[in-house]
C-alpha cells in the first residue's frame, strides 16, 4: 500500500481548491516567504520544544535541531515556489518529508498542532507586513496539502508494516479496519 505522490498531490489540489491563481500568488511572494521562514521556524520549534517528548526527539542527536531548522526554512520557501509548479518533484519531496516524520517518531498529535502554530503565526506576519488576504488563503491551502502528505505517510507506513508482517491482503486489512472502527 503505497501512494503515487503526484496523483495524491493532484487529488489534494482538487480537494482543497488550490488553483493556478493560488500558485501565482504564492510564487509572486516567494521572496517574502524566504524572508519570514526563519521566524516561522522559531515559532514552530519553540512550540515543539515545550513538549518533553518532542524536545527529546528534536535534540536526540548532535546538530539535529540545527538541520531541522534549515530543512524547515527550505520547506517553507518551497510552498511559495512550488519547486516544479507543484508537480512530481514537489509531491515526491512532500512524501519524503512525511516518511521522515514517521521514521524519527514525530507523531500526528505533534504535527497537526505545530502546523496550526505556523498557520497562525504566518497569518499574524502577513497582517504586520500588509500582505493581501488572498496570500493567506493560498498559503493555508498549500499548508493543508503538506499536512495531508505527512498524515498519509503515517497511514501508508503503518499499513505496509502490518501487511508485510502478517502477509494479509490489502483488502483484508481495510476490511478489518472498517470492522474495528464500526465497533468503537
Secondary structure, 3 states (H helix, E strand, C coil): CCCCHHHHHHHHHHHHCCCHHHHHHHHHCHHHHHHHHHHHHHHHHHHHHCCHHHHHHHCCCCCHHHHHHHHHHHHHHHHHHHHHHCCHHHHHHHHHHHHHHHHHCCCHHHHHHHHHHHHHHHHHHHHHCCCCHHHHHHHHHHHHHHHHHHHHHHHHHHHHHHHHHHCCCHHHHHHHHHHHHHCC
